[in-house]
Amino acid sequence: MLDHQGPVLIEGPVEIFLEDGTVARSDRFVVAVCTCRRSRSYPWCDTSHRAHRRNPSARGKGSCP
């Protein structure tokens, strides 16, 4: 199951073909690939998802999603 609120860790090296036709490459041992699309270094995760996580206990109390 894929969690869209955090990265996917993939063993490297990695080549990712982006929608615009460019290729993002990494030679790292393990690569964190962004799934939330908030990363400024997309497709690589920069932990931007952490600032936007929902608080499950706040649901139904008038908080924004």
Backbone torsions as a table, in degrees:
resi	resn	phi	psi	omega
1	MET	NA	137.7	-177.8
2	LEU	-98.7	129.6	178.4
3	ASP	-100.2	111.7	-176.6
4	HIS	-80.1	11.6	176.6
5	GLN	-108.6	12.4	179.0
6	GLY	-158.1	175.6	-176.5
7	PRO	-81.3	165.7	170.5
8	VAL	-105.2	127.3	178.4
9	LEU	-92.2	126.9	-177.3
10	ILE	-127.9	136.2	175.9
11	GLU	-69.0	133.6	-177.6
12	GLY	-92.7	177.3	-2.6
13	PRO	-69.1	155.9	-173.1
14	VAL	-131.9	141.8	169.0
15	GLU	-124.5	125.9	179.1
16	ILE	-118.7	125.1	179.3
17	PHE	-91.8	115.9	-176.1
18	LEU	-86.2	164.8	-177.8
19	GLU	-58.3	-31.7	-177.7
20	ASP	-84.5	4.1	176.6
21	GLY	94.7	-7.4	178.3
22	THR	-80.2	162.9	179.9
23	VAL	-120.0	126.2	175.2
24	ALA	-99.3	129.2	-177.1
25	ARG	-121.9	144.8	174.2
26	SER	-142.5	134.7	177.8
27	ASP	-99.8	8.2	-178.6
28	ARG	-65.9	158.3	-180.0
29	PHE	-65.6	-43.0	175.9
30	VAL	-134.0	136.8	-177.5
31	VAL	-120.1	135.7	174.9
32	ALA	-97.9	112.5	-178.4
33	VAL	-99.1	129.4	-177.9
34	CYS	-68.7	134.8	174.2
35	THR	-115.7	-11.4	-177.9
36	CYS	-91.4	-14.5	179.6
37	ARG	67.6	18.3	177.4
38	ARG	-94.3	-10.7	-174.3
39	SER	-65.6	135.8	174.8
40	ARG	-76.0	-15.3	178.7
41	SER	-112.6	31.4	-179.1
42	TYR	-50.8	133.8	17.3
43	PRO	-90.3	4.1	-179.3
44	TRP	-85.9	141.3	-179.7
45	CYS	-73.4	133.9	174.3
46	ASP	-119.7	18.2	-179.5
47	THR	66.7	19.9	176.4
48	SER	-60.9	-26.2	-179.2
49	HIS	-63.1	-25.4	-176.7
50	ARG	-63.1	-36.5	-178.4
51	ALA	-73.6	-12.6	-173.8
52	HIS	-117.2	12.5	-179.1
53	ARG	-67.6	142.3	177.7
54	ARG	-81.7	145.4	175.7
55	ASN	-94.6	108.8	-175.7
56	PRO	-59.0	-30.2	-179.0
57	SER	-75.5	-15.8	-178.7
58	ALA	-88.8	-4.5	-179.3
59	ARG	-63.4	141.0	177.9
60	GLY	78.3	6.1	-179.6
61	LYS	-110.8	24.6	178.1
62	GLY	81.9	9.5	179.3
63	SER	-84.2	153.8	178.1
64	CYS	-76.7	148.3	178.6
65	PRO	-70.8	NA	NA
